[in-house]
């Protein structure tokens, strides 16, 4: 089971700092999101920084654009060594 997001701080250059409910924290580079058409609105860094915690810590979202990204994927970006263990 993956930890949930406890705190979120949006940083410059399309990065975010997440504090997880297991007391660990990570800085995650989300630049890749801006390359997908679906996430086009987030190419504007001001819009990107308007993210908030959603679904009781199970993701981050940009409500103005109806976009979100789940916490499990964020955790695996921060901890790529776990990805093979959790592949189905």
C-alpha positions in Angstrom: 0.0 0.0 0.0 1.3 3.4 -0.9 1.3 6.4 1.5 -1.2 9.2 1.0 -0.4 12.9 0.5 -0.4 14.9 3.7 1.1 18.2 2.5 1.7 19.7 -1.0 3.9 22.6 -1.9 4.2 23.6 -5.6 7.7 24.7 -6.5 9.2 26.5 -9.5 10.1 24.6 -12.7 7.1 22.3 -12.6 8.2 20.6 -9.4 6.3 19.8 -6.2 7.2 18.8 -2.7 5.0 16.2 -1.2 5.0 15.2 2.5 3.5 11.7 2.8 1.4 10.4 5.7 4.3 8.1 6.6 6.3 11.2 7.4 8.7 11.0 4.4 8.8 13.7 1.8 9.9 13.9 -1.8 10.5 16.6 -4.5 9.0 15.4 -7.7 9.6 16.8 -11.2 6.4 16.9 -13.1 7.7 18.6 -16.2 6.7 15.6 -18.3 3.0 16.4 -17.7 3.3 19.5 -19.8 4.2 17.4 -22.8 0.8 15.7 -23.0 -2.0 17.4 -24.8 -4.4 16.5 -21.9 -2.3 18.6 -19.5 -1.8 21.5 -21.9 -3.3 24.1 -19.5 -0.5 23.2 -17.0 2.2 24.5 -19.4 1.4 27.9 -17.7 3.4 27.7 -14.5 0.9 29.9 -12.7 -1.8 27.4 -13.5 0.5 24.5 -12.5 1.0 26.0 -9.1 -2.7 26.0 -8.4 -2.7 22.3 -7.6 -4.3 21.0 -4.4 -4.6 17.7 -2.5 -7.7 15.8 -3.6 -9.5 12.6 -2.6 -8.3 12.5 1.0 -4.7 12.5 0.0 -5.0 10.0 -2.9 -3.9 12.6 -5.5 -3.3 16.1 -6.5 -5.6 18.0 -8.8 -6.1 21.2 -10.7 -9.9 21.8 -10.3 -10.1 24.8 -12.6 -9.0 22.4 -15.4 -10.6 19.2 -14.2 -7.2 17.5 -14.2 -5.6 15.3 -11.5 -2.8 12.9 -10.9 -3.0 10.0 -8.4 -0.7 9.6 -5.4 0.5 6.1 -6.3 1.9 7.3 -9.6 3.5 10.3 -7.9 5.1 8.0 -5.3 6.4 5.7 -8.0 8.0 8.7 -9.8 9.7 9.6 -6.6 10.7 6.0 -6.0 11.4 4.3 -9.3 13.0 1.4 -7.6 9.6 0.3 -6.4 8.0 0.3 -9.9 9.2 -3.2 -10.8 7.9 -4.6 -7.5 4.4 -3.2 -8.2 4.0 -3.9 -11.9 1.2 -6.2 -12.7 
